[in-house]
């Protein structure tokens, strides 16, 4: 199986099964699904009255917020490294 061949992976997120199709290794897909499921459970535990749609949207917002922060940190680190290299 080549690296670009699509594979089907069935995962469970928030008590529902989803079949994910992609080129990523199955263990990666399962890890991502597990993290999404964990975040949804955390949000539901903190806000038990939310419905699944609201929990999903809050999970997406939290995840994108974390992503943007990490991306900004990575950019700052890269710029800092470049400055350090230029000073040498």
C-alpha positions in Angstrom: 0.0 0.0 0.0 1.5 3.3 -1.0 1.6 6.3 1.3 -0.9 8.2 -0.7 -3.5 5.5 -0.8 -6.6 6.4 1.1 -7.6 4.1 4.0 -10.9 3.9 5.9 -10.7 4.1 9.7 -13.8 3.8 11.9 -13.6 5.7 15.1 -16.0 6.6 17.9 -16.5 10.3 18.9 -19.0 11.3 21.4 -20.8 7.9 21.3 -21.1 8.0 17.5 -19.2 6.0 14.9 -17.5 7.8 12.1 -15.6 6.4 9.1 -12.7 8.6 8.3 -11.1 8.3 4.8 -7.6 9.6 4.4 -4.0 9.0 3.7 -2.8 9.4 7.3 -1.8 6.2 9.2 -4.7 4.6 11.1 -3.0 5.1 14.4 -2.8 8.8 13.7 -6.5 9.0 12.8 -7.4 7.1 16.0 -5.3 9.4 18.1 -6.9 12.5 16.6 -10.4 11.1 17.1 -9.5 10.2 20.7 -8.4 13.7 21.4 -11.5 15.2 19.9 -13.6 12.8 22.0 -11.7 13.7 25.1 -12.2 17.4 24.5 -15.9 16.9 23.9 -16.3 15.0 27.1 -14.4 17.8 29.0 -16.7 20.4 27.6 -19.8 18.4 28.3 -18.7 17.7 31.9 -18.3 21.5 32.4 -21.6 22.3 30.6 -24.0 19.4 30.9 -26.9 21.3 29.4 -25.2 21.8 26.0 -26.4 19.7 23.0 -24.1 17.8 20.7 -24.0 20.6 18.1 -23.0 23.2 20.8 -20.4 20.8 22.2 -19.0 20.2 18.7 -18.8 24.0 17.9 -17.0 24.7 21.2 -14.6 21.8 20.6 -13.8 23.3 17.2 -13.3 26.8 18.6 -11.0 25.5 21.4 -9.0 23.4 19.0 -8.5 26.2 16.5 -7.6 28.5 19.4 -4.9 26.1 20.5 -3.7 25.7 16.9 -3.4 29.4 16.3 -1.5 29.9 19.5 0.9 27.1 18.6 1.3 28.4 15.1 2.2 31.9 16.5 4.7 30.4 19.0 6.3 28.4 16.1 6.5 31.6 14.0 8.1 33.5 16.9 10.5 30.7 17.6 11.5 30.5 13.9 12.0 34.3 13.7 14.1 34.2 16.9 16.2 31.4 15.5 16.8 33.3 12.3 17.9 36.4 14.2 20.3 34.3 16.3 21.7 32.7 13.2 22.2 36.2 11.6 24.1 37.4 14.6 26.6 34.7 14.5 
